[in-house]
Amino acid sequence: MSMLYSEKVMDHFANPRNVGELPDADGVGEVGNAKCGDIMKMYIKVQDDVITDVRFKTFGCGAAIATSSMATELIKGKPISEVLKLTNEAVVEALDGLPPVKIHCSVLAEQAIKSALADYYRRRGIDPTPIVGEINDCEACHVE
């Protein structure tokens, strides 16, 4: 059975935005695990509480790459207060939908951003949990 992906998903998979590392990142977050096959790493630059730059490296399926790419586009240039409200549903919507079996990729993208923000706060000696919330493992990663 072939999965149907939107044109936007295909575009972000074929031409991902903001790929790579930021050597001088203010925050780095990594989520996922080898068991589910998707690992996302997000790098963020922050200035005056605004995400001025963001890069990602994703090891995973096309949907994982597309959701990472779209998520970086959605947070670039945005204030942290707004970025914290980004949900995986918003990422899915921006991509014009994902097959149900691939929704966990969008969850990982949301968590990768939150993980990078948590790192950003930790580096400043601030407890990130009250701001960012708990970053839980992806449910799909626990499916045996």
VOKEVO-822768 format. One record per residue (C-alpha): x, y, z. Coordinates in pm, 1 decimal. Layout:
BEGIN
        x        y        z
        X        Y        Z
...
This chain:
BEGIN
        x        y        z
      0.0      0.0      0.0
    155.3    329.7   -100.3
    116.9    629.5    125.4
     -3.4    952.5    -19.0
    201.2   1253.5     71.6
    100.9   1612.5      0.4
    300.9   1820.2   -245.9
    433.4   2022.7     47.9
    564.9   1710.0    221.2
    733.5   1599.6   -101.6
    881.0   1947.5   -151.3
   1023.2   1968.8    202.2
   1159.1   1616.0    169.4
   1322.5   1680.6   -169.0
   1437.0   2036.1    -84.0
   1464.8   2054.8    294.2
   1515.0   2403.4    439.9
   1767.4   2492.1    710.2
   1966.1   2168.0    698.9
   2296.0   2144.4    883.2
   2453.1   2242.8   1211.1
   2505.0   2573.9   1388.1
   2850.9   2545.7   1544.7
   2778.5   2844.4   1772.1
   2421.6   2740.9   1860.3
   2264.2   2880.0   2177.3
   2065.5   2560.1   2220.6
   2082.9   2207.2   2080.3
   1814.6   1944.3   2119.7
   1809.0   1582.1   2014.8
   1508.9   1350.9   2025.5
   1409.4   1011.7   1891.3
   1603.2    690.9   1897.6
   1747.7    432.1   1666.6
   1472.2    185.3   1758.4
   1198.2    382.4   1584.2
   1449.3    487.0   1319.5
   1399.9    862.0   1348.6
   1649.7   1089.3   1520.9
   1620.4   1467.5   1502.0
   1872.3   1722.6   1614.2
   1780.2   2092.7   1625.4
   2019.3   2384.0   1663.2
   1889.6   2730.6   1753.4
   2036.5   3079.8   1772.8
   1854.5   3317.7   2004.6
   1879.8   3693.7   2026.9
   1650.3   3911.2   2240.9
   1420.2   3611.3   2296.0
   1379.4   3559.0   1920.7
   1489.9   3251.4   1724.0
   1721.9   3425.7   1477.1
   1846.6   3106.8   1313.1
   1769.1   2736.4   1321.4
   1919.8   2428.7   1160.5
   1839.0   2060.7   1179.3
   1990.8   1722.6   1111.1
   1746.5   1436.4   1083.6
   1814.7   1070.0   1041.6
   1489.2    912.2    936.6
   1217.6    870.8    680.7
   1098.4   1130.7    431.0
    820.2   1245.3    663.4
   1072.7   1299.5    944.7
   1285.1   1516.1    715.9
    980.9   1707.7    587.4
    844.2   1775.3    938.0
   1187.6   1891.2   1060.7
   1220.8   2123.7    762.7
    871.1   2269.2    803.7
    915.3   2309.0   1180.3
   1232.2   2515.9   1127.9
   1045.9   2735.9    879.2
    764.2   2788.6   1130.3
    993.0   2903.5   1414.1
   1260.3   3104.6   1231.8
   1237.2   3472.5   1323.1
    967.3   3407.9   1584.6
    977.2   3504.7   1953.9
   1030.8   3215.8   2196.7
    686.9   3281.0   2351.4
    530.6   3200.0   2014.0
    765.3   2908.1   1941.2
    664.2   2742.4   2268.4
    304.4   2730.7   2140.2
    400.4   2541.6   1825.2
    225.0   2204.8   1821.6
    284.1   1900.1   1609.6
    -68.5   1958.0   1471.6
     43.7   2296.9   1337.9
    338.1   2129.1   1162.8
    106.9   1867.6   1008.8
   -135.6   2139.6    898.8
    144.5   2345.1    741.8
    242.3   2035.7    541.6
   -119.6   1983.6    427.7
   -144.6   1664.1    631.3
     48.8   1343.8    696.0
    -54.2    978.9    684.8
   -162.0    867.4   1036.7
    134.3    630.5   1063.1
    368.9    928.6   1017.4
    213.4   1166.7   1271.9
    483.8   1068.2   1523.5
    736.3   1245.3   1297.9
    561.8   1575.6   1362.9
    562.8   1499.9   1737.2
    939.0   1449.0   1717.7
    980.0   1782.7   1536.8
    786.2   1963.2   1812.7
    990.9   1784.9   2080.0
   1322.3   1858.9   1906.5
   1242.3   2231.5   1917.8
   1140.2   2213.0   2283.8
   1454.3   2013.2   2360.3
   1671.6   2282.3   2195.5
   1489.9   2552.4   2394.7
   1536.6   2353.2   2716.8
   1910.8   2335.5   2641.0
   1912.6   2710.7   2574.4
   1763.9   2780.0   2919.2
   1987.0   2524.4   3094.8
   2295.8   2693.5   2950.5
   2172.5   3014.6   3115.7
   2122.6   2846.8   3451.5
   1743.1   2852.3   3420.5
   1530.7   2545.6   3492.6
   1357.3   2486.7   3158.0
   1075.8   2262.0   3284.7
    836.8   2541.0   3400.3
    887.1   2718.5   3065.6
    918.4   2436.0   2813.3
    735.1   2160.4   2999.3
    825.3   1792.4   3010.2
    976.8   1650.8   2694.7
    848.2   1297.3   2671.1
    971.5   1019.6   2451.1
    781.1    968.6   2130.4
    498.6    720.7   2188.2
    573.2    549.7   1856.9
    929.3    479.9   1972.6
    790.8    244.4   2237.2
    588.4     30.1   2002.1
    755.3   -310.4   1994.4
